[in-house]
Amino acid sequence: KKFGSLLGFARKSGNVILGLDALGKKPEKAKLIISASDASERTKRNIGLLRRPHAEVKMTKEELGKLLGCGNVAAVGITDGNFATQLEKYADTERE
């Protein structure tokens, strides 16, 4: 899938912020926040409070973490505008 490949490239190039705690420290750096479908309501509410573009994908925290080469991840910030634009486009297709 293109979404997974792009997310992997973003991670390898250092354009990913992993986790809501890290995002909360520098929310302005995130051009897009991607959340897992099974993220808690509290996590989703806190993502909304960051006031950044947001896309929810049809992946579990475990699946999202596997794509990124780490453990379970409910929220991921993308710091590069080009990656963010492309990932948001493919996240939309994932939701259909």
Backbone bond lengths (Angstrom), bond angles and torsions (degrees), N, CA, C in turn:
res aa  C-N    CA-C-N  psi(-1)  N-CA   C-N-CA  omega(-1)  CA-C   N-CA-C  phi
1 K - - - 1.459 - - 1.526 109.45 -
2 K 1.317 114.47 142.49 1.465 119.50 -179.08 1.525 111.93 -66.11
3 F 1.331 115.86 -36.64 1.459 119.54 -179.36 1.530 110.70 -58.46
4 G 1.336 116.54 -47.92 1.464 121.16 -179.60 1.513 112.41 -63.50
5 S 1.331 117.02 -40.95 1.468 120.95 178.86 1.517 110.87 -63.80
6 L 1.326 116.02 -46.80 1.470 120.04 179.66 1.524 111.73 -61.92
7 L 1.321 115.59 -41.89 1.464 119.35 179.95 1.526 110.28 -64.14
8 G 1.325 117.01 -39.23 1.461 121.17 176.64 1.514 111.86 -63.22
9 F 1.332 116.79 -43.13 1.469 120.57 178.05 1.527 110.83 -63.26
10 A 1.325 116.46 -41.68 1.469 120.68 178.61 1.520 110.25 -60.72
11 R 1.325 116.42 -42.13 1.471 121.31 179.33 1.527 110.85 -63.37
12 K 1.323 116.20 -47.89 1.473 120.42 -177.96 1.519 112.37 -64.82
13 S 1.319 116.52 -30.76 1.460 119.60 -179.11 1.531 112.92 -88.01
14 G 1.337 116.46 3.78 1.468 120.25 176.07 1.513 114.65 79.07
15 N 1.323 117.60 24.18 1.458 121.46 -178.33 1.516 113.26 -106.58
16 V 1.346 115.99 29.45 1.459 120.95 -177.80 1.526 109.93 -128.30
17 I 1.320 116.03 136.98 1.461 122.40 171.61 1.525 106.01 -111.23
18 L 1.311 116.73 119.42 1.461 120.96 -176.70 1.526 112.00 -91.98
19 G 1.304 116.31 126.12 1.460 120.90 171.80 1.514 114.84 89.90
20 L 1.309 114.44 150.92 1.458 121.64 -178.01 1.525 112.18 -68.19
21 D 1.326 117.51 -34.58 1.473 119.71 179.13 1.522 110.71 -61.43
22 A 1.331 116.71 -46.75 1.460 120.84 179.28 1.531 110.68 -65.47
23 L 1.315 116.87 -38.77 1.470 120.59 177.95 1.518 111.28 -63.81
24 G 1.324 116.77 -37.41 1.457 121.52 -179.30 1.515 113.40 -64.12
25 K 1.338 116.98 -25.21 1.464 120.93 -179.39 1.528 112.15 -77.41
26 K 1.333 116.93 -33.24 1.467 120.64 -179.59 1.525 110.15 -141.42
27 P 1.333 117.16 63.96 1.468 119.42 -175.91 1.527 113.59 -63.08
28 E 1.339 117.12 -28.59 1.465 120.21 -177.10 1.530 112.30 -66.62
29 K 1.339 117.16 -20.01 1.465 120.32 179.12 1.524 112.37 -73.60
30 A 1.315 117.42 -25.67 1.464 121.30 -176.08 1.525 111.17 -78.65
31 K 1.322 115.76 121.52 1.465 121.23 174.96 1.529 109.99 -85.55
32 L 1.339 115.99 -21.87 1.456 122.46 178.91 1.525 108.76 -154.96
33 I 1.316 116.33 140.26 1.464 121.07 173.19 1.521 107.80 -113.60
34 I 1.312 115.24 127.31 1.458 121.89 178.19 1.514 107.48 -107.61
35 S 1.330 116.20 131.61 1.464 119.12 179.01 1.521 110.36 -122.79
36 A 1.320 114.98 152.16 1.458 122.03 177.57 1.525 109.32 -77.19
37 S 1.325 115.86 153.80 1.465 120.03 -178.43 1.521 112.68 -66.95
38 D 1.343 116.41 -25.84 1.463 119.08 -179.35 1.527 113.26 -100.61
39 A 1.336 116.20 20.44 1.468 119.61 174.88 1.530 108.24 -64.72
40 S 1.315 116.78 146.95 1.464 120.46 -177.70 1.529 111.12 -67.77
41 E 1.307 116.13 159.92 1.464 121.10 177.59 1.529 110.53 -60.03
42 R 1.315 115.92 -37.26 1.468 120.32 178.88 1.530 110.24 -63.23
43 T 1.333 116.31 -43.49 1.458 120.44 178.52 1.523 110.29 -62.23
44 K 1.319 117.38 -45.12 1.463 121.35 179.61 1.534 110.96 -62.08
45 R 1.315 116.39 -40.22 1.470 120.66 178.12 1.531 109.97 -63.81
46 N 1.338 116.61 -43.71 1.459 120.51 -179.95 1.526 112.09 -66.40
47 I 1.329 117.04 -34.04 1.470 119.97 175.41 1.527 108.99 -63.09
48 G 1.311 117.07 -42.47 1.461 121.33 177.93 1.521 112.67 -59.88
49 L 1.327 116.31 -35.47 1.469 120.77 179.73 1.528 112.43 -68.07
50 L 1.340 117.47 -21.48 1.471 120.81 -179.99 1.526 111.96 -75.07
51 R 1.338 116.13 -15.84 1.464 122.15 177.14 1.528 113.00 53.30
52 R 1.314 115.75 51.48 1.465 123.10 176.45 1.530 107.73 -123.86
53 P 1.334 117.37 156.90 1.478 118.33 174.96 1.523 109.93 -55.46
54 H 1.325 116.54 142.13 1.464 120.62 -172.43 1.522 110.50 -138.22
55 A 1.319 115.89 139.63 1.466 121.96 174.44 1.521 108.03 -134.27
56 E 1.319 115.35 131.47 1.470 119.87 175.31 1.525 107.81 -102.67
57 V 1.331 116.85 129.24 1.457 120.72 -179.48 1.521 110.71 -105.33
58 K 1.312 115.44 156.32 1.468 120.93 179.00 1.518 109.55 -82.83
59 M 1.311 115.72 61.35 1.466 123.21 176.71 1.506 107.66 -135.73
60 T 1.321 115.11 148.10 1.452 119.05 175.08 1.526 108.94 -79.65
61 K 1.316 115.18 169.34 1.469 120.02 176.03 1.522 110.39 -59.00
62 E 1.329 115.82 -37.80 1.462 120.69 -179.98 1.535 111.15 -65.54
63 E 1.325 116.80 -45.26 1.467 121.17 -179.91 1.526 111.18 -64.27
64 L 1.321 116.61 -41.67 1.462 121.02 178.65 1.528 110.25 -64.32
65 G 1.328 116.41 -41.88 1.456 121.02 177.41 1.518 112.46 -62.88
66 K 1.326 117.16 -40.23 1.469 121.06 178.69 1.521 111.29 -61.96
67 L 1.324 116.90 -41.27 1.466 120.82 177.84 1.526 111.47 -59.80
68 L 1.324 115.51 -32.26 1.461 121.40 -176.62 1.528 113.06 -94.91
69 G 1.326 116.19 -2.59 1.463 119.83 178.43 1.509 113.78 73.73
70 C 1.326 116.83 35.25 1.464 120.21 178.30 1.524 108.96 -145.98
71 G 1.307 116.63 -168.75 1.463 121.32 179.80 1.517 111.46 -75.82
72 N 1.318 116.00 -162.54 1.464 121.22 -179.48 1.530 111.33 -60.76
73 V 1.326 115.65 133.97 1.464 121.37 179.97 1.520 108.16 -134.60
74 A 1.328 116.69 122.96 1.469 120.90 -179.91 1.522 111.52 -90.13
75 A 1.338 117.24 -29.96 1.465 120.85 -177.24 1.523 110.74 -140.75
76 V 1.324 115.00 139.99 1.461 122.20 -179.36 1.520 107.99 -134.42
77 G 1.311 116.51 133.17 1.463 121.01 175.90 1.513 110.10 -102.36
78 I 1.318 116.88 137.54 1.459 122.88 176.96 1.523 107.09 -108.03
79 T 1.339 116.31 123.00 1.463 120.06 -173.23 1.526 114.08 -96.05
80 D 1.312 117.90 -13.28 1.466 121.39 -179.83 1.531 109.37 -98.19
81 G 1.317 116.46 129.93 1.459 120.93 -177.15 1.517 114.04 -62.20
82 N 1.331 117.61 -38.98 1.465 120.64 -179.67 1.525 111.16 -66.49
83 F 1.326 116.45 -46.03 1.459 120.28 176.71 1.532 109.96 -60.69
84 A 1.324 116.01 -42.75 1.463 120.70 -178.08 1.529 111.12 -60.36
85 T 1.324 116.47 -44.96 1.463 120.67 179.97 1.519 111.29 -61.18
86 Q 1.321 116.68 -47.34 1.460 120.85 -178.60 1.530 111.58 -67.60
87 L 1.321 116.77 -43.67 1.466 119.98 -179.77 1.525 111.37 -64.08
88 E 1.320 116.61 -38.66 1.466 119.64 178.87 1.534 109.76 -64.03
89 K 1.332 116.37 -39.56 1.463 120.47 178.76 1.534 110.86 -62.59
90 Y 1.327 117.06 -45.75 1.462 120.45 -178.69 1.532 111.85 -76.05
91 A 1.319 117.64 -27.42 1.464 119.96 175.33 1.515 109.80 -64.30
92 D 1.330 116.31 -37.05 1.463 120.55 177.46 1.522 111.03 -61.65
93 T 1.328 116.69 -41.67 1.460 119.01 179.82 1.525 110.89 -69.83
94 E 1.326 116.91 -29.59 1.463 120.85 177.53 1.527 110.99 -65.46
95 R 1.327 116.96 -29.87 1.457 120.98 -175.72 1.527 112.34 -78.63
96 E 1.333 117.62 -19.54 1.469 120.22 -176.47 1.508 112.64 -76.30
